[in-house]
């Protein structure tokens, strides 16, 4: 009997093959070496592959190692409690929600800087700056441009999460998805 995971993988491969198929057998672009992609020149006709220096490879993998370490360290109980204590709670402006019985609903937003999954990648990125040889000024400029570009999307996600949470939609979706059984493996990437 086929498992849901195998069906999902098969459906994904089949649909991507159909979407990416072309009538022509010619490549869209000529093949290039890693050096050419990185701006170092070179083409397929160059003699012999160019090897990356060990220090460049270590520098390239450093952000991944750092993010794994940060997320792993936060899982240690001795570090989790102090990090969870770093943060603030504030009333979300404009929200006055009451339950069906008329009682006031707590709408305070608790933002724990030290352990929130959104700040952990930011911390990892800051720790990665020296290994990537990026200046703090350039890091702040890139971060600022990113926030400016995605600012409205971030605020919209906060608003949507509040509406869905306080209206019971999150609970309803969670229960419905839990009841799908093995089909959840197919639905999970779509919902996520």
Residue frames relative to the residue before (quaternion, step in Angstrom):
aa qw qx qy qz dx dy dz
X 1.0000 0.0000 0.0000 0.0000 0.00 0.00 0.00
X 0.4336 -0.7094 0.4975 0.2472 3.56 -0.91 0.92
X 0.3703 -0.7149 0.5450 0.2338 3.54 -0.98 0.84
X 0.6512 -0.5204 0.3812 0.3999 3.55 -1.26 0.39
X 0.6255 0.5455 -0.3440 0.4391 3.58 1.03 -0.73
X 0.6645 0.4947 -0.3122 0.4650 3.61 0.94 -0.84
X 0.6342 0.5178 -0.3305 0.4695 3.58 1.02 -0.79
X 0.6491 0.5228 -0.3143 0.4546 3.58 0.97 -0.87
X 0.6644 0.4895 -0.3055 0.4750 3.58 0.90 -0.92
X 0.6579 0.5158 -0.3114 0.4519 3.58 0.91 -0.85
X 0.6633 0.4953 -0.3013 0.4733 3.57 0.95 -0.88
X 0.6437 0.5249 -0.3210 0.4550 3.59 1.01 -0.81
X 0.6700 0.4895 -0.2984 0.4716 3.59 0.91 -0.92
X 0.6674 0.5039 -0.3103 0.4520 3.59 0.90 -0.89
X 0.6943 0.4649 -0.2964 0.4625 3.59 0.85 -0.89
X 0.6557 0.4869 -0.3349 0.4700 3.62 0.96 -0.69
X 0.6115 0.5387 -0.3549 0.4581 3.60 1.07 -0.61
X 0.6680 0.4899 -0.3039 0.4706 3.57 0.97 -0.83
X 0.6877 0.4909 -0.2895 0.4498 3.57 0.92 -0.90
X 0.7542 0.3911 -0.2035 0.4866 3.57 1.03 -0.75
X 0.4683 0.6827 -0.4609 0.3198 3.64 1.16 0.01
X 0.1452 -0.7712 0.6166 0.0625 3.52 -1.19 0.68
X 0.5449 -0.6165 0.4570 0.3378 3.53 -1.24 0.44
X 0.7191 0.4325 -0.2397 0.4882 3.57 1.06 -0.73
X 0.3879 -0.7182 0.5284 0.2336 3.57 -1.08 0.70
X 0.5280 0.6322 -0.4183 0.3829 3.61 1.24 -0.08
X 0.5131 -0.6375 0.4639 0.3393 3.58 -1.03 0.69
X 0.5690 -0.6056 0.4337 0.3483 3.58 -1.12 0.65
X 0.7821 0.0578 -0.0195 0.6202 3.58 1.01 -0.80
X 0.5661 -0.5857 0.4299 0.3895 3.58 -1.11 0.48
X 0.5640 -0.6070 0.4283 0.3607 3.59 -1.06 0.66
X 0.1182 -0.7951 0.5935 0.0404 3.57 -1.06 0.79
X 0.4668 -0.6451 0.5217 0.3062 3.52 -1.24 0.45
X 0.6668 -0.4895 0.3732 0.4201 3.55 -1.28 0.27
X 0.6267 0.5410 -0.3382 0.4474 3.58 1.06 -0.73
X 0.6519 0.5043 -0.3200 0.4672 3.59 1.01 -0.76
X 0.6404 0.5207 -0.3222 0.4636 3.57 1.00 -0.79
X 0.7022 0.4611 -0.2603 0.4760 3.58 0.98 -0.84
X 0.5866 -0.6038 0.3667 0.3961 3.59 1.23 0.01
X 0.5304 0.6536 -0.3985 0.3643 3.57 1.24 0.18
X 0.5625 -0.6006 0.3946 0.4088 3.57 1.22 0.14
X 0.5364 0.6336 -0.4564 0.3200 3.53 -1.24 -0.19
X 0.0713 -0.7698 0.6328 0.0444 3.51 -1.26 0.43
X 0.7379 -0.3998 0.2882 0.4611 3.55 -1.30 -0.08
X 0.6551 0.5445 -0.3141 0.4192 3.59 1.10 -0.66
X 0.4571 0.6835 -0.4629 0.3310 3.63 1.20 -0.17
X 0.4628 -0.6766 0.4941 0.2895 3.53 -1.13 0.62
X 0.8682 0.0535 -0.0736 0.4877 3.55 -0.80 1.04
X 0.5091 -0.6521 0.4711 0.3059 3.55 -1.10 0.70
X 0.3755 -0.6998 0.5615 0.2324 3.52 -1.13 0.71
X 0.2737 -0.7798 0.5449 0.1418 3.56 -0.74 1.07
X 0.4340 -0.6726 0.5339 0.2725 3.54 -1.08 0.75
X 0.5067 -0.6254 0.4941 0.3286 3.53 -1.14 0.64
X 0.6225 -0.5685 0.3914 0.3688 3.54 -1.11 0.70
X 0.6456 0.5260 -0.3296 0.4448 3.61 0.96 -0.79
X 0.6388 0.5148 -0.3261 0.4696 3.60 1.08 -0.68
X 0.6378 0.5147 -0.3245 0.4722 3.57 1.02 -0.76
X 0.6474 0.5044 -0.3166 0.4757 3.59 0.94 -0.88
X 0.6572 0.5057 -0.3094 0.4654 3.60 0.94 -0.86
X 0.6555 0.5190 -0.3176 0.4473 3.61 1.01 -0.77
X 0.7353 0.4099 -0.2328 0.4869 3.59 1.01 -0.77
X 0.4549 0.7258 -0.4295 0.2862 3.61 1.23 -0.32
X 0.6645 0.4971 -0.3473 0.4367 3.69 0.79 -0.79
X 0.6413 0.5163 -0.3288 0.4627 3.59 1.03 -0.72
X 0.6437 0.5048 -0.3156 0.4809 3.58 0.98 -0.82
X 0.6578 0.5155 -0.3123 0.4517 3.58 0.94 -0.88
X 0.6827 0.4757 -0.3116 0.4588 3.62 0.83 -0.86
X 0.6212 0.5208 -0.3433 0.4743 3.60 1.06 -0.67
X 0.6605 0.5045 -0.3071 0.4636 3.59 0.95 -0.85
X 0.6551 0.5097 -0.3236 0.4541 3.60 0.89 -0.87
X 0.6958 0.4542 -0.2867 0.4769 3.60 0.81 -0.92
X 0.6445 0.5096 -0.3274 0.4666 3.62 1.06 -0.64
X 0.6589 0.5131 -0.3162 0.4501 3.59 0.93 -0.84
X 0.6362 0.5326 -0.3323 0.4485 3.58 1.03 -0.72
X 0.6222 0.5489 -0.3411 0.4419 3.61 1.15 -0.45
X 0.5604 0.5832 -0.3978 0.4330 3.62 1.20 -0.31
X 0.5048 -0.7039 0.4138 0.2802 3.57 -0.66 1.14
X 0.6368 0.5410 -0.3384 0.4328 3.61 1.00 -0.75
X 0.7144 0.4010 -0.2489 0.5166 3.61 1.15 -0.51
X 0.5896 0.6212 -0.3625 0.3676 3.57 1.10 -0.68
X 0.6847 0.5024 -0.3001 0.4343 3.61 0.81 -0.96
X 0.6898 0.4508 -0.3197 0.4677 3.67 0.78 -0.81
X 0.6517 0.5103 -0.3252 0.4573 3.61 1.02 -0.72
X 0.6452 0.5208 -0.3202 0.4582 3.58 1.04 -0.75
X 0.6299 0.5450 -0.3311 0.4433 3.59 1.17 -0.53
X 0.6078 0.5342 -0.3586 0.4655 3.60 1.21 -0.38
X 0.5398 0.6129 -0.4407 0.3725 3.56 -0.51 1.13
X 0.3065 -0.7301 0.5792 0.1935 3.49 -1.33 -0.26
X 0.2280 -0.7339 0.6207 0.1550 3.52 -1.30 0.38
X 0.0830 0.7982 -0.5935 0.0610 3.57 -0.89 0.87
X 0.5300 -0.6141 0.4838 0.3285 3.52 -1.24 0.56
X 0.4071 -0.6981 0.5306 0.2557 3.54 -0.85 0.96
X 0.4446 -0.7348 0.4364 0.2684 3.60 -0.60 1.08
X 0.8196 0.2796 -0.2157 0.4511 3.53 -1.07 0.85
X 0.6150 0.5466 -0.3679 0.4332 3.61 1.19 0.02
X 0.1061 0.7462 -0.6499 0.0977 3.53 -0.86 1.05
X 0.0843 0.8327 -0.5320 0.1286 3.54 0.20 1.33
X 0.0992 -0.7677 0.6306 0.0556 3.55 -1.07 0.83
X 0.5001 -0.6422 0.4920 0.3090 3.54 -1.19 0.61
X 0.7261 -0.4148 0.3128 0.4503 3.56 -1.32 0.04
X 0.6836 0.4713 -0.2865 0.4780 3.59 1.12 -0.61
X 0.5827 -0.6076 0.3631 0.3993 3.59 1.26 -0.09
X 0.5063 0.6410 -0.4302 0.3844 3.59 1.27 -0.01
X 0.5337 -0.6329 0.4615 0.3186 3.56 -1.11 0.74
X 0.2847 -0.7534 0.5738 0.1486 3.59 -0.99 0.90
X 0.4597 -0.6814 0.5015 0.2698 3.57 -0.95 0.93
X 0.0517 -0.8183 0.5724 -0.0121 3.59 -0.58 1.15
X 0.3221 0.7552 -0.5132 0.2500 3.60 1.18 0.38
X 0.3011 -0.7418 0.5757 0.1663 3.53 -1.04 0.86
X 0.1830 -0.7817 0.5909 0.0787 3.54 -0.75 1.10
X 0.0474 -0.8056 0.5898 -0.0286 3.54 -0.50 1.24
X 0.0760 -0.7965 0.5999 -0.0016 3.57 -0.33 1.28
X 0.3419 -0.7878 0.4796 0.1800 3.54 -0.19 1.32
X 0.7209 0.5104 -0.2611 0.3893 3.55 0.86 -0.99
X 0.8242 0.2414 -0.1115 0.5000 3.59 1.01 -0.61
X 0.4457 0.6866 -0.4678 0.3334 3.61 1.21 0.08
X 0.5222 -0.6701 0.4277 0.3088 3.56 -0.90 0.91
X 0.6231 0.5364 -0.3518 0.4475 3.60 1.15 -0.32
X 0.7048 0.4444 -0.2795 0.4772 3.59 1.07 -0.62
X 0.5607 0.6160 -0.3953 0.3871 3.60 1.13 -0.44
X 0.6562 0.4610 -0.3392 0.4917 3.67 0.92 -0.63
X 0.6045 0.5422 -0.3605 0.4589 3.60 1.09 -0.62
X 0.6435 0.5043 -0.3108 0.4847 3.58 0.98 -0.87
X 0.6495 0.5135 -0.3122 0.4658 3.58 0.96 -0.86
X 0.6450 0.5222 -0.3155 0.4602 3.56 1.01 -0.79
X 0.6498 0.5062 -0.3154 0.4712 3.56 1.00 -0.81
X 0.6648 0.4895 -0.2994 0.4782 3.58 1.02 -0.78
X 0.6553 0.5248 -0.3042 0.4501 3.60 1.19 -0.53
X 0.4915 0.6985 -0.4243 0.3008 3.60 1.15 -0.48
X 0.6967 0.4607 -0.3148 0.4509 3.66 0.73 -0.88
X 0.6679 0.5059 -0.3231 0.4400 3.59 0.94 -0.80
X 0.7026 0.4277 -0.2608 0.5054 3.60 1.15 -0.56
X 0.3898 -0.7454 0.4461 0.3057 3.56 1.37 -0.03
X 0.3842 0.6739 -0.5125 0.3683 3.53 0.94 1.02
X 0.4263 -0.7117 0.4947 0.2589 3.56 -0.80 0.98
X 0.6118 -0.5510 0.4060 0.3966 3.61 -1.13 0.53
X 0.6176 0.5504 -0.3460 0.4427 3.60 1.02 -0.76
X 0.6807 0.4735 -0.2916 0.4769 3.61 0.86 -0.93
X 0.6268 0.5411 -0.3324 0.4515 3.59 1.05 -0.75
X 0.6622 0.4899 -0.2974 0.4827 3.58 0.98 -0.86
X 0.6404 0.5254 -0.3309 0.4520 3.61 0.98 -0.78
X 0.6652 0.4881 -0.3047 0.4758 3.59 0.92 -0.87
X 0.6393 0.5183 -0.3244 0.4663 3.58 0.97 -0.86
X 0.6566 0.5179 -0.3080 0.4536 3.59 0.93 -0.87
X 0.6536 0.4989 -0.3132 0.4752 3.59 0.96 -0.83
X 0.6432 0.5258 -0.3223 0.4538 3.57 1.01 -0.79
X 0.6631 0.4880 -0.3039 0.4794 3.58 0.91 -0.90
X 0.6443 0.5125 -0.3243 0.4659 3.59 0.97 -0.81
X 0.6746 0.4970 -0.2975 0.4576 3.60 0.97 -0.82
X 0.8032 0.2835 -0.1291 0.5077 3.59 0.92 -0.91
X 0.3223 0.7998 -0.4676 0.1946 3.61 1.25 0.10
X 0.7007 0.4539 -0.2802 0.4738 3.57 0.81 -0.98
X 0.6240 0.5287 -0.3431 0.4619 3.60 1.06 -0.67
X 0.6369 0.5186 -0.3285 0.4665 3.58 1.00 -0.79
X 0.6720 0.4832 -0.2989 0.4749 3.60 0.89 -0.89
X 0.6349 0.5244 -0.3315 0.4604 3.59 1.02 -0.76
X 0.6424 0.5115 -0.3276 0.4673 3.61 1.02 -0.74
X 0.6147 0.5224 -0.3457 0.4794 3.60 1.03 -0.72
X 0.6756 0.4948 -0.2972 0.4587 3.58 0.84 -0.97
X 0.6625 0.5057 -0.3050 0.4608 3.58 0.91 -0.90
X 0.6617 0.5054 -0.3206 0.4515 3.58 0.93 -0.83
X 0.6310 0.5207 -0.3343 0.4678 3.59 1.05 -0.72
X 0.6648 0.4967 -0.3087 0.4649 3.59 0.85 -0.93
X 0.6947 0.4750 -0.2865 0.4579 3.59 0.84 -0.96
X 0.6607 0.5091 -0.3151 0.4528 3.59 1.00 -0.76
X 0.7511 0.4107 -0.2299 0.4629 3.59 0.74 -1.01
X 0.6682 0.4695 -0.3161 0.4829 3.61 1.17 -0.27
X 0.5520 -0.6435 0.3794 0.3706 3.60 1.27 -0.03
X 0.4327 0.7241 -0.4526 0.2891 3.59 1.24 0.04
X 0.6203 0.5435 -0.3488 0.4452 3.60 1.01 -0.73
X 0.6652 0.4935 -0.2995 0.4736 3.58 0.90 -0.91
X 0.6542 0.5161 -0.3133 0.4556 3.58 0.94 -0.88
X 0.6705 0.4832 -0.3008 0.4758 3.59 0.90 -0.90
X 0.6425 0.5368 -0.3226 0.4416 3.58 0.96 -0.83
X 0.6756 0.4808 -0.2943 0.4751 3.57 0.91 -0.88
X 0.6468 0.5165 -0.3241 0.4580 3.57 0.97 -0.84
X 0.6794 0.4820 -0.2943 0.4684 3.59 0.91 -0.90
X 0.6279 0.5349 -0.3440 0.4485 3.60 1.02 -0.69
X 0.6853 0.4870 -0.2802 0.4633 3.58 1.12 -0.62
X 0.5512 0.6347 -0.4029 0.3618 3.62 1.20 -0.11
X 0.3566 -0.7704 0.4674 0.2465 3.59 1.26 -0.20
X 0.8449 -0.1205 0.0919 0.5131 3.59 -0.93 -0.88
X 0.5647 0.6041 -0.3820 0.4126 3.59 1.20 -0.45
X 0.4841 0.6734 -0.4234 0.3646 3.60 1.28 -0.29
X 0.5954 0.5770 -0.3650 0.4236 3.61 1.07 -0.66
X 0.6670 0.4670 -0.2931 0.5011 3.59 1.12 -0.62
X 0.7091 0.4771 -0.2635 0.4473 3.60 0.95 -0.89
X 0.5633 0.6615 -0.3780 0.3197 3.58 1.06 -0.73
X 0.6998 0.4375 -0.3096 0.4724 3.67 0.76 -0.82
X 0.6210 0.5413 -0.3473 0.4480 3.59 1.09 -0.60
X 0.6841 0.4705 -0.2742 0.4854 3.59 0.92 -0.94
X 0.6681 0.5199 -0.2990 0.4405 3.57 0.97 -0.89
